[in-house]
Amino acid sequence: MLSTRWLVGLTSLIAIYHFLSVAQIHTFLGLFVPNNVHLAISISSAMTLAFLLLPVFGKKHGEDTEAEGKLRRVPWYDWALMASGLTGAGFVVFFHETVLDYGEYGFLDTKGNILATMLAIPVLEAVRRTTGWALPIIILFFVFITVFQNFLPGLLYGQGFSVANLLYSAYMGDAGIFGLPLGIAANIVIVFLVFGAMMEKAGASRWFMDMALSLTGWSRGGPAKAAVVASAMFGSISGSPSGNSATTGVFTIPMMKKIGYTPAFAAAVEAVASTGGIILPPVMGAIAFIMAEWIDSTYTAIVIAAAVPASLYFLIVFVSVHLQARKDGIEAIPRAELPDFWPVFIRGWYFLIPIGVLIYFLVIKTFPPGIAGIYTCIAVFAVSFLAGRDNWLTPKRLIQAFDEGVRRWITVAAITAAVGIMIGALELSGVGIKVSRFIVDLAGGDLTMTLILVGLVSLIVGMGLDATPAYITLATLMAPALVQLGVPPIAAHLFVVYWGLASFYTPPTCIAVFVTSSIAGSKVWETGWEGVRLGIAAFLIPFAFVFNTGLLLEGSIDKILIGVLTAVVGSVLLAGGIRGYMFGHLNVLQRLVLFGGGLLLIAPGVVLPLAGLGASLLVLAPKLTQLRISRQAN
């Protein structure tokens, strides 16, 4: 039997090792740790925890007995898988010179092939246990294509490569297991997952919730608006739509139901808002840092480009909950029942300091994301002692934060290592490029049709994956098709991010909806379709910023101002058309006109937005006149 205390100690050591490695402490001690050695240690840590915590099927080890301080007995086959993975990765750590020789030779000998296989199999099994069957099947699909390519027809045909070539690519290649994706997980993502866990332990999530209530609770639908604001703020930090849904949803969903929102609507609001946190600067759930590395850009450029689209996304959600409240006659919460802004702000203003520290070191000092994240974690630790005693990050609570952050990281580490196998196979076979060309050819070279196809594939691929692995997979397979047609890399990558993340609230998988519907007591499918209506921005806004880069704050000042202004008005009108209410109830025709007008206002140029504005005014002018007459009569 393994004690939970022993396991928490192990996760803490893993967190501390990664922090020391990211901070390059070993260089001050005169030690040189090659990058692939560091990554081998990292994936060894993740696999060890995966096989200790996650059984083949069912509940996690120790879920029933953890209260007793012990974990279930780990079965022999999990020990065998763990030993296999540690042997394959450990060889890179302890026999690095031999590994360098493999790189010089350009092939693996029998021993090398065995070691690569011993590492690849546990990595794929760890991914299956953390995410399900979808991603391993996708990876193996591209692996088999690479091996049997010379037997395949049409698009998939190629010269074919031996298993030995594939193993060399996975074990030694720059795009293999120890490639860029795992490097991002080991040097960036783990730091920010621990940062999010530390913020939670310090009480930041509750403070964000109270702040949101104090700012928005007095208006109609206040708790729903508070859910949007709080989930947006904390979702950007936490990096997990489903985790954020659970964290803030336990507060927001009961409040939304209490004032009159249906359970399905309340659950959908929380799911959509929590998902949107991943696209909201400054942190973007670490996706901003990954994207910057992937397209060789800067963090600052990513967050600047992402700012307006994310704001439009939340504007549509915010206006939707307001209009639904007016449509259903939901009254505002009396101010006496709400927290006052200034007492709440004073109680937790210091939680803004870590965000300021992060922006300072990333934007002004232009430090690497991992280093900036470490300084931010130090800031969280310091400001926690300004909170109540229950929120102090004492050694015990700090270790708990390490444990939570590392457990969340297991999935990311396993997936990024496994995705390296897929990327290596795609580089050998060239299928990745062929898939991009196929999509472009299927669309006849038309950008709009290509965007639709890429969006649909991104939605499907994103189902069942967490935010970070979904983005990495889509950046590999889908984004190149858009870049090939001249779409700027930032726009192409943001496009697949939006469509991929929409799967969190789009049936049938809709992971975030599973969480929120269980809290609300609503039906999953009803909640999911309500989520699609609320989160429609994830499907529409990406088209807008691809065709109008002014929304990414690129181009002349007048282009940016006109693009942003018309998009804001269009977003409000879209929300009205979807909810069927604006200055009064709308019939079906009025809703369609308003929805179409909103789409045209988001479109690029001047002519289409003017047409959309004109059509919308035809619907709204009589409503405004009737409303003014009614107010004068009263």
C-alpha positions as CSV (number, residue, x, y, z in Angstrom):
1,M,0.0,0.0,0.0
2,L,1.1,3.5,-0.8
3,S,0.2,6.4,1.6
4,T,-1.3,9.6,0.2
5,R,1.3,11.5,2.2
6,W,4.0,9.7,0.2
7,L,2.3,10.5,-3.1
8,V,1.8,14.2,-2.1
9,G,5.5,14.3,-1.3
10,L,6.3,12.9,-4.7
11,T,4.2,15.5,-6.5
12,S,5.8,18.3,-4.5
13,L,9.3,17.1,-5.4
14,I,8.2,17.0,-9.1
15,A,6.9,20.5,-8.9
16,I,10.1,21.7,-7.1
17,Y,12.3,20.0,-9.7
18,H,10.5,21.7,-12.6
19,F,10.7,25.1,-10.9
20,L,14.4,24.7,-10.2
21,S,15.0,23.5,-13.8
22,V,13.0,26.4,-15.4
23,A,14.9,28.9,-13.2
24,Q,18.2,27.3,-14.4
25,I,19.4,26.9,-10.8
26,H,21.6,24.0,-11.9
27,T,23.7,26.4,-14.0
28,F,24.6,28.4,-10.9
29,L,25.9,25.1,-9.4
30,G,28.0,24.4,-12.5
31,L,25.8,21.6,-13.7
32,F,24.8,21.2,-17.4
33,V,21.5,19.3,-18.0
34,P,20.8,18.7,-21.7
35,N,17.3,19.5,-22.8
36,N,16.3,15.9,-23.7
37,V,17.6,14.7,-20.3
38,H,15.4,17.3,-18.6
39,L,12.4,16.2,-20.7
40,A,13.1,12.6,-20.1
41,I,13.0,13.3,-16.3
42,S,9.8,15.2,-16.9
43,I,7.9,12.5,-18.8
44,S,9.2,9.9,-16.3
45,S,7.6,11.9,-13.5
46,A,4.3,12.2,-15.4
47,M,4.2,8.5,-16.3
48,T,5.0,7.4,-12.7
49,L,2.1,9.5,-11.4
50,A,-0.3,8.3,-14.2
51,F,0.2,4.7,-13.4
52,L,0.0,5.3,-9.6
53,L,-3.2,7.2,-9.9
54,L,-5.1,6.0,-12.9
55,P,-6.2,2.4,-13.3
56,V,-7.0,0.7,-16.6
57,F,-10.7,1.5,-16.2
58,G,-12.9,3.0,-13.6
59,K,-12.0,5.1,-10.6
60,K,-8.6,6.5,-9.7
61,H,-6.5,4.4,-7.4
62,G,-7.3,5.3,-3.8
63,E,-10.5,7.2,-4.5
64,D,-12.4,5.1,-2.0
65,T,-9.6,4.7,0.6
66,E,-7.8,8.0,0.4
67,A,-9.6,9.2,3.5
68,E,-7.8,6.5,5.4
69,G,-4.5,7.8,4.2
70,K,-3.8,4.9,1.9
71,L,-4.1,4.2,-1.8
72,R,-5.3,1.0,-3.4
73,R,-2.7,-1.5,-4.2
74,V,-1.3,-0.8,-7.6
75,P,-1.6,-3.9,-9.8
76,W,1.4,-5.6,-11.3
77,Y,0.8,-4.5,-14.8
78,D,0.8,-0.9,-13.8
79,W,4.2,-1.5,-12.1
80,A,5.3,-3.2,-15.4
81,L,4.2,-0.2,-17.5
82,M,5.9,2.2,-15.1
83,A,9.1,0.2,-15.2
84,S,9.0,0.0,-19.0
85,G,8.5,3.8,-19.4
86,L,11.2,4.6,-16.8
87,T,13.7,2.3,-18.5
88,G,13.1,3.9,-21.9
89,A,13.3,7.5,-20.6
90,G,15.9,6.6,-18.0
91,F,18.3,5.5,-20.7
92,V,18.3,9.0,-22.1
93,V,19.1,10.4,-18.6
94,F,21.9,8.0,-17.6
95,F,23.4,7.2,-21.0
96,H,23.2,10.5,-22.7
97,E,26.4,10.0,-24.6
98,T,25.1,6.9,-26.2
99,V,21.9,8.8,-27.2
100,L,24.1,11.4,-28.8
101,D,25.8,8.7,-30.8
102,Y,22.4,7.6,-32.1
103,G,21.8,11.1,-33.3
104,E,25.1,11.0,-35.2
105,Y,24.4,7.6,-36.7
106,G,20.9,8.6,-37.8
107,F,19.4,5.3,-36.8
108,L,18.8,3.1,-33.7
109,D,20.4,-0.3,-33.1
110,T,18.4,-3.2,-31.7
111,K,18.8,-1.9,-28.1
112,G,17.7,1.5,-29.2
113,N,14.6,0.2,-30.9
114,I,13.7,-1.8,-27.8
115,L,14.1,1.2,-25.5
116,A,12.1,3.5,-27.8
117,T,9.3,0.9,-27.9
118,M,9.5,0.6,-24.1
119,L,8.9,4.3,-23.8
120,A,6.3,4.8,-26.6
121,I,3.8,2.1,-25.3
122,P,3.5,3.5,-21.7
123,V,3.2,7.0,-23.1
124,L,0.3,6.0,-25.3
125,E,-1.3,4.1,-22.5
126,A,-0.9,7.1,-20.2
127,V,-2.7,9.2,-22.7
128,R,-5.5,6.7,-23.0
129,R,-6.0,6.7,-19.3
130,T,-6.0,10.5,-19.0
131,T,-8.1,11.4,-22.1
132,G,-9.9,8.3,-23.3
133,W,-9.5,6.5,-26.6
134,A,-9.9,9.3,-29.1
135,L,-6.3,10.8,-29.1
136,P,-4.4,7.5,-29.0
137,I,-6.5,6.3,-32.0
138,I,-5.7,9.5,-33.9
139,I,-2.0,9.0,-33.1
140,L,-1.9,5.3,-34.1
141,F,-3.8,6.2,-37.3
142,F,-1.0,8.4,-38.5
143,V,1.6,5.9,-37.3
144,F,0.0,3.1,-39.4
145,I,-0.3,5.4,-42.3
146,T,3.5,6.1,-42.1
147,V,4.4,2.5,-42.0
148,F,1.9,1.2,-44.7
149,Q,1.9,4.4,-46.8
150,N,3.1,2.6,-50.0
151,F,-0.1,0.4,-49.9
152,L,-2.5,3.3,-49.5
153,P,-4.5,5.0,-52.3
154,G,-4.7,8.6,-53.4
155,L,-3.9,11.3,-50.9
156,L,-2.4,8.9,-48.3
157,Y,0.0,7.2,-50.8
158,G,3.8,7.6,-50.2
159,Q,7.0,5.7,-50.0
160,G,6.3,4.3,-46.6
161,F,8.7,4.0,-43.7
162,S,9.8,1.1,-41.5
163,V,8.9,0.8,-37.8
164,A,12.6,1.4,-37.1
165,N,12.5,4.8,-38.9
166,L,9.4,5.7,-36.9
167,L,11.0,4.7,-33.6
168,Y,14.0,6.8,-34.4
169,S,11.8,9.8,-35.1
170,A,9.9,9.3,-31.9
171,Y,12.9,8.7,-29.7
172,M,15.5,11.0,-31.3
173,G,13.8,13.4,-33.6
174,D,13.4,17.1,-32.8
175,A,9.6,16.5,-33.3
176,G,9.4,13.3,-31.3
177,I,8.6,12.5,-27.7
178,F,11.2,14.9,-26.5
179,G,10.2,17.6,-28.9
180,L,8.7,21.1,-28.6
181,P,5.2,20.0,-27.2
182,L,6.7,18.2,-24.2
183,G,9.2,21.1,-23.8
184,I,6.3,23.5,-23.5
185,A,4.6,21.3,-20.9
186,A,7.8,20.8,-18.9
187,N,9.0,24.4,-19.0
188,I,5.8,26.5,-19.1
189,V,2.5,24.7,-18.5
190,I,3.4,23.1,-15.2
191,V,4.5,26.5,-13.8
192,F,1.1,28.1,-14.7
193,L,-0.9,25.2,-13.5
194,V,0.8,25.5,-10.1
195,F,0.2,29.2,-10.2
196,G,-3.5,28.6,-10.7
197,A,-3.6,26.1,-7.9
198,M,-1.8,28.6,-5.6
199,M,-4.3,31.3,-6.4
200,E,-7.1,28.9,-5.6
201,K,-5.5,28.0,-2.2
202,A,-5.0,31.6,-1.4
203,G,-8.7,32.3,-1.9
204,A,-8.6,34.2,-5.2
205,S,-11.4,32.3,-6.8
206,R,-13.9,33.4,-4.1
207,W,-12.6,37.0,-4.2
208,F,-13.1,37.1,-8.0
209,M,-16.7,35.8,-7.4
210,D,-17.5,38.4,-4.8
211,M,-15.9,41.2,-6.9
212,A,-18.1,40.1,-9.9
213,L,-21.2,40.1,-7.7
214,S,-20.5,43.5,-6.3
215,L,-20.0,44.9,-9.8
216,T,-22.9,43.3,-11.6
217,G,-25.3,41.8,-9.0
218,W,-27.4,44.9,-8.7
219,S,-28.6,44.7,-12.3
220,R,-31.1,42.3,-13.9
221,G,-29.6,38.9,-14.0
222,G,-26.8,40.0,-11.8
223,P,-25.6,36.5,-10.7
224,A,-25.4,35.4,-14.3
225,K,-23.4,38.4,-15.2
226,A,-21.2,37.8,-12.2
227,A,-20.7,34.2,-13.4
228,V,-19.5,35.6,-16.8
229,V,-17.1,38.1,-15.2
230,A,-15.7,35.7,-12.5
231,S,-15.4,32.7,-14.8
232,A,-13.7,34.9,-17.4
233,M,-11.2,36.3,-14.9
234,F,-10.4,33.0,-13.1
235,G,-10.7,30.8,-16.2
236,S,-7.8,32.7,-17.8
237,I,-5.7,31.6,-14.9
238,S,-6.9,28.1,-14.2
239,G,-6.4,26.8,-17.8
240,S,-9.1,24.2,-17.6
241,P,-12.7,24.9,-18.7
242,S,-14.1,21.9,-16.9
243,G,-12.1,22.6,-13.7
244,N,-13.1,26.2,-13.8
245,S,-16.7,25.2,-14.3
246,A,-16.6,23.2,-11.1
247,T,-14.7,25.8,-9.1
248,T,-16.9,28.8,-9.8
249,G,-20.1,26.9,-10.8
250,V,-20.8,25.7,-7.3
251,F,-21.3,29.4,-6.3
252,T,-22.8,30.9,-9.5
253,I,-25.3,28.2,-10.7
254,P,-27.4,28.0,-7.5
255,M,-27.6,31.8,-7.4
256,M,-28.7,32.0,-11.1
257,K,-31.4,29.4,-10.4
258,K,-32.5,31.2,-7.3
259,I,-33.4,34.4,-9.1
260,G,-35.3,32.6,-11.9
261,Y,-33.0,31.3,-14.6
262,T,-33.8,27.8,-15.8
263,P,-31.3,25.1,-14.7
264,A,-30.2,24.5,-18.3
265,F,-29.6,28.2,-18.9
266,A,-27.7,28.6,-15.7
267,A,-25.5,25.6,-16.4
268,A,-24.9,26.8,-20.0
269,V,-23.8,30.3,-18.9
270,E,-21.2,28.8,-16.5
271,A,-19.9,26.3,-19.1
272,V,-19.6,28.9,-21.9
273,A,-18.0,31.6,-19.6
274,S,-15.5,29.1,-18.1
275,T,-14.5,27.9,-21.6
276,G,-14.0,31.5,-22.7
277,G,-11.4,32.1,-20.0
278,I,-9.0,30.1,-22.1
279,I,-9.1,32.7,-24.9
280,L,-8.9,35.7,-22.5
281,P,-5.6,37.5,-22.0
282,P,-3.3,37.9,-20.2
283,V,-2.8,34.2,-19.3
284,M,-5.2,32.4,-21.7
285,G,-4.7,29.1,-19.8
286,A,-1.1,29.0,-21.0
287,I,-2.2,28.8,-24.7
288,A,-0.7,32.2,-25.4
289,F,2.7,31.0,-24.4
290,I,2.4,27.8,-26.4
291,M,1.2,29.7,-29.5
292,A,4.1,32.2,-29.2
293,E,6.6,29.3,-29.2
294,W,4.8,27.4,-32.0
295,I,4.6,30.3,-34.5
296,D,7.8,31.9,-33.4
297,S,6.1,35.1,-32.2
298,T,6.1,37.0,-28.9
299,Y,3.7,36.7,-26.0
300,T,2.9,40.4,-26.3
301,A,1.8,40.0,-30.0
302,I,-0.4,37.0,-29.1
303,V,-2.3,38.7,-26.3
304,I,-2.7,42.0,-28.3
305,A,-4.2,40.0,-31.2
306,A,-6.5,38.0,-28.8
307,A,-7.8,40.9,-26.9
308,V,-10.7,42.2,-29.1
309,P,-12.0,38.7,-30.2
310,A,-12.1,37.6,-26.6
311,S,-13.9,40.8,-25.6
312,L,-16.5,40.2,-28.3
313,Y,-17.0,36.6,-27.2
314,F,-17.8,37.7,-23.6
315,L,-19.9,40.7,-24.8
316,I,-22.3,38.4,-26.6
317,V,-22.6,36.2,-23.5
318,F,-23.0,39.2,-21.2
319,V,-25.7,40.8,-23.3
320,S,-27.4,37.5,-23.8
321,V,-27.8,36.9,-20.0
322,H,-29.1,40.5,-19.6
323,L,-31.7,40.2,-22.4
324,Q,-32.8,36.8,-21.2
325,A,-33.3,38.3,-17.7
326,R,-35.5,41.1,-19.2
327,K,-37.4,38.6,-21.4
328,D,-38.2,36.3,-18.4
329,G,-38.9,39.2,-16.1
330,I,-36.1,38.4,-13.7
331,E,-35.6,41.2,-11.2
332,A,-32.3,42.5,-9.8
333,I,-31.1,41.3,-6.4
334,P,-31.6,43.9,-3.7
335,R,-28.4,45.8,-3.0
336,A,-28.7,44.9,0.7
337,E,-28.1,41.3,-0.2
338,L,-25.0,42.0,-2.2
339,P,-21.4,42.5,-1.1
340,D,-20.3,46.1,-1.3
341,F,-17.6,46.8,-3.8
342,W,-15.1,48.7,-1.7
343,P,-15.0,46.3,1.3
344,V,-14.7,43.4,-1.2
345,F,-12.0,45.1,-3.2
346,I,-10.0,46.0,0.0
347,R,-10.4,42.5,1.2
348,G,-8.6,41.0,-1.8
349,W,-7.0,43.8,-3.9
350,Y,-3.6,42.2,-3.5
351,F,-4.7,39.3,-5.7
352,L,-4.2,41.7,-8.6
353,I,-0.5,42.0,-7.7
354,P,0.5,38.6,-9.2
355,I,-1.3,39.5,-12.4
356,G,0.6,42.8,-12.5
357,V,3.8,40.9,-11.8
358,L,3.1,38.5,-14.7
359,I,2.4,41.3,-17.2
360,Y,5.5,43.2,-16.0
361,F,7.9,40.3,-16.5
362,L,6.3,39.1,-19.7
363,V,5.6,42.4,-21.5
364,I,8.0,44.9,-20.1
365,K,11.0,42.8,-19.1
366,T,10.2,40.2,-21.9
367,F,11.3,37.3,-19.7
368,P,10.6,33.7,-20.9
369,P,7.1,32.6,-19.9
370,G,8.4,30.0,-17.4
371,I,10.6,32.5,-15.6
372,A,7.8,35.1,-15.5
373,G,5.5,32.4,-14.1
374,I,8.0,31.6,-11.3
375,Y,8.1,35.3,-10.3
376,T,4.3,35.3,-10.4
377,C,4.1,32.3,-8.1
378,I,6.5,34.0,-5.7
379,A,4.1,37.0,-5.7
380,V,1.1,34.8,-5.0
381,F,3.0,33.2,-2.1
382,A,3.8,36.7,-0.7
383,V,0.3,38.2,-1.1
384,S,-1.4,35.2,0.5
385,F,-0.2,36.4,3.9
386,L,-2.3,39.6,3.3
387,A,-5.4,37.4,3.2
388,G,-7.1,35.7,6.2
389,R,-5.1,33.1,8.1
390,D,-7.1,30.3,6.5
391,N,-5.7,31.4,3.1
392,W,-2.0,31.7,4.1
393,L,0.2,29.6,1.9
394,T,1.8,27.8,4.7
395,P,4.1,24.9,3.9
396,K,1.1,22.5,4.2
397,R,-1.1,24.6,1.8
398,L,1.8,25.2,-0.5
399,I,2.4,21.5,-0.8
400,Q,-1.3,21.0,-1.5
401,A,-1.1,23.6,-4.3
402,F,1.9,21.8,-5.7
403,D,0.0,18.5,-5.6
404,E,-3.1,19.9,-7.3
405,G,-1.1,21.7,-10.0
406,V,1.1,18.6,-10.8
407,R,-1.9,16.3,-10.9
408,R,-3.5,18.6,-13.5
409,W,-0.2,18.6,-15.4
410,I,-0.1,14.8,-15.8
411,T,-2.6,14.9,-18.6
412,V,-0.8,17.7,-20.4
413,A,2.6,16.0,-20.1
414,A,1.4,12.7,-21.3
415,I,-0.5,14.2,-24.2
416,T,2.3,16.4,-25.4
417,A,4.8,13.5,-25.3
418,A,2.3,11.3,-27.3
419,V,1.6,14.1,-29.8
420,G,5.3,14.2,-30.4
421,I,5.0,10.6,-31.8
422,M,2.3,11.8,-34.1
423,I,4.2,14.9,-35.3
424,G,7.3,12.7,-36.0
425,A,5.1,10.4,-38.0
426,L,3.6,13.3,-39.9
427,E,7.0,14.7,-40.7
428,L,8.1,11.3,-42.1
429,S,5.0,10.7,-44.2
430,G,4.2,14.2,-45.2
431,V,0.5,13.4,-44.5
432,G,0.1,16.6,-42.4
433,I,0.9,18.7,-45.4
434,K,-1.2,16.5,-47.6
435,V,-4.2,16.8,-45.3
436,S,-3.8,20.6,-45.4
437,R,-3.6,20.5,-49.2
438,F,-6.6,18.1,-49.3
439,I,-8.7,20.5,-47.3
440,V,-7.7,23.4,-49.5
441,D,-8.4,21.3,-52.7
442,L,-11.7,20.1,-51.3
443,A,-12.7,23.7,-50.8
444,G,-11.6,24.5,-54.3
445,G,-9.1,27.0,-52.9
446,D,-11.9,29.1,-51.6
447,L,-11.0,30.7,-48.2
448,T,-14.5,30.7,-46.8
449,M,-15.1,27.1,-47.6
450,T,-11.7,26.2,-46.2
451,L,-12.5,28.0,-43.0
452,I,-15.8,26.1,-42.7
453,L,-14.1,22.7,-43.2
454,V,-11.2,23.5,-40.9
455,G,-13.7,24.7,-38.3
456,L,-15.8,21.6,-38.4
457,V,-12.7,19.3,-38.2
458,S,-11.4,21.4,-35.3
459,L,-14.7,21.0,-33.5
460,I,-14.6,17.2,-33.9
461,V,-10.9,16.8,-33.0
462,G,-11.4,19.0,-30.0
463,M,-14.1,16.8,-28.5
464,G,-12.8,14.8,-25.6
465,L,-9.5,16.7,-25.3
466,D,-8.5,19.3,-22.8
467,A,-7.6,22.8,-24.0
468,T,-3.9,22.6,-24.4
469,P,-3.7,19.2,-26.2
470,A,-6.6,20.2,-28.4
471,Y,-4.7,23.3,-29.5
472,I,-1.4,21.4,-30.1
473,T,-3.2,18.8,-32.2
474,L,-5.1,21.4,-34.2
475,A,-2.0,23.5,-34.7
476,T,-0.3,20.5,-36.2
477,L,-3.1,19.3,-38.5
478,M,-5.4,22.2,-39.3
479,A,-3.7,25.6,-39.0
480,P,-1.3,24.9,-41.9
481,A,-4.3,24.7,-44.3
482,L,-5.2,28.3,-43.5
483,V,-1.6,29.6,-43.5
484,Q,-1.3,28.0,-47.0
485,L,-4.1,30.3,-48.2
486,G,-2.4,33.4,-46.9
487,V,-4.1,33.7,-43.5
488,P,-1.7,35.3,-40.9
489,P,-0.3,32.6,-38.6
490,I,-1.8,34.3,-35.5
491,A,-5.2,34.4,-37.1
492,A,-5.0,30.8,-38.3
493,H,-4.0,29.5,-34.9
494,L,-6.6,31.6,-33.0
495,F,-9.2,30.3,-35.5
496,V,-8.6,26.6,-34.6
497,V,-8.4,27.5,-30.9
498,Y,-11.9,29.0,-30.9
499,W,-13.5,26.2,-32.9
500,G,-11.6,23.5,-30.9
501,L,-12.7,25.0,-27.5
502,A,-16.3,25.2,-28.6
503,S,-16.4,21.4,-28.2
504,F,-16.4,22.0,-24.4
505,Y,-20.1,23.1,-24.6
506,T,-21.2,21.6,-27.9
507,P,-22.9,18.2,-27.8
508,P,-22.3,15.3,-27.8
509,T,-19.0,15.5,-25.7
510,C,-19.3,19.0,-24.1
511,I,-17.1,18.2,-21.1
512,A,-17.8,21.6,-19.4
513,V,-21.5,21.0,-19.7
514,F,-21.2,17.6,-18.1
515,V,-19.8,19.4,-15.0
516,T,-22.2,22.3,-14.9
517,S,-25.4,20.2,-15.7
518,S,-24.6,17.9,-12.7
519,I,-24.4,21.0,-10.4
520,A,-27.6,22.5,-11.9
521,G,-29.5,19.3,-12.2
522,S,-30.3,20.0,-15.8
523,K,-30.3,17.7,-18.9
524,V,-27.0,17.5,-20.7
525,W,-28.4,17.8,-24.2
526,E,-30.7,20.7,-23.4
527,T,-27.9,22.5,-21.6
528,G,-25.5,21.8,-24.5
529,W,-27.7,23.3,-27.1
530,E,-28.3,26.3,-24.8
531,G,-24.5,26.6,-24.6
532,V,-24.2,26.6,-28.4
533,R,-26.6,29.5,-28.6
534,L,-24.8,31.4,-25.8
535,G,-21.4,30.6,-27.1
536,I,-22.1,31.2,-30.8
537,A,-19.3,33.8,-30.8
538,A,-16.8,30.9,-30.9
539,F,-18.1,29.9,-34.3
540,L,-18.6,33.4,-35.8
541,I,-16.0,35.7,-34.4
542,P,-13.1,33.7,-35.9
543,F,-14.5,34.3,-39.4
544,A,-14.6,38.0,-38.6
545,F,-11.0,38.3,-37.6
546,V,-9.7,36.2,-40.4
547,F,-11.4,38.5,-43.0
548,N,-10.9,41.7,-41.0
549,T,-7.5,41.7,-39.3
550,G,-8.4,45.1,-37.7
551,L,-10.1,42.9,-35.0
552,L,-6.6,41.6,-34.3
553,L,-5.5,45.2,-33.9
554,E,-3.5,45.0,-37.2
555,G,-3.6,47.7,-39.9
556,S,-4.3,51.4,-39.9
557,I,-6.0,53.1,-37.0
558,D,-9.2,53.9,-39.0
559,K,-9.5,50.2,-40.1
560,I,-9.1,49.1,-36.5
561,L,-11.6,51.6,-35.1
562,I,-14.2,50.9,-37.7
563,G,-13.8,47.2,-37.4
564,V,-14.0,47.1,-33.6
565,L,-17.0,49.5,-33.5
566,T,-19.1,47.7,-36.0
567,A,-18.2,44.3,-34.5
568,V,-19.3,45.6,-31.0
569,V,-22.7,46.7,-32.4
570,G,-23.0,43.5,-34.4
571,S,-22.3,41.4,-31.3
572,V,-25.1,43.1,-29.4
573,L,-27.5,42.6,-32.2
574,L,-26.5,39.0,-32.6
575,A,-27.3,38.4,-28.9
576,G,-30.7,40.1,-29.4
577,G,-31.5,37.9,-32.4
578,I,-30.5,34.7,-30.6
579,R,-32.4,35.5,-27.4
580,G,-35.5,36.8,-29.2
581,Y,-35.6,40.0,-27.2
582,M,-34.4,43.6,-27.7
583,F,-36.5,46.5,-26.5
584,G,-39.3,44.0,-26.4
585,H,-40.1,40.5,-27.7
586,L,-39.2,39.7,-31.2
587,N,-41.1,37.4,-33.6
588,V,-39.3,34.9,-35.8
589,L,-38.8,37.3,-38.8
590,Q,-37.5,40.1,-36.6
591,R,-35.1,37.7,-34.9
592,L,-33.8,36.5,-38.3
593,V,-33.3,40.1,-39.5
594,L,-31.5,41.1,-36.3
595,F,-29.3,38.1,-36.4
596,G,-28.5,38.7,-40.1
597,G,-27.8,42.4,-39.4
598,G,-25.4,41.5,-36.6
599,L,-23.5,39.2,-38.9
600,L,-23.2,41.9,-41.6
601,L,-22.0,44.4,-39.0
602,I,-19.2,42.0,-38.0
603,A,-18.2,41.5,-41.6
604,P,-15.3,43.5,-43.0
605,G,-15.5,46.8,-44.9
606,V,-18.1,49.5,-44.7
607,V,-20.9,48.5,-47.2
608,L,-21.9,45.3,-45.5
609,P,-21.9,46.8,-42.0
610,L,-24.1,49.7,-43.2
611,A,-26.5,47.2,-44.8
612,G,-26.7,45.3,-41.5
613,L,-27.2,48.4,-39.5
614,G,-30.0,49.6,-41.8
615,A,-31.8,46.2,-41.7
616,S,-31.5,46.1,-37.9
617,L,-32.9,49.7,-37.5
618,L,-36.0,48.7,-39.6
619,V,-36.7,46.1,-36.8
620,L,-35.7,48.2,-33.8
621,A,-37.1,51.6,-34.7
622,P,-40.7,50.7,-34.1
623,K,-39.7,48.9,-30.9
624,L,-37.9,52.1,-29.7
625,T,-40.9,54.3,-30.6
626,Q,-43.3,52.0,-28.8
627,L,-41.1,51.9,-25.8
628,R,-40.8,55.7,-25.7
629,I,-44.6,56.1,-26.0
630,S,-45.2,53.6,-23.2
631,R,-42.8,55.4,-20.9
632,Q,-44.4,58.8,-21.6
633,A,-47.8,57.3,-20.8
634,N,-46.6,56.0,-17.5
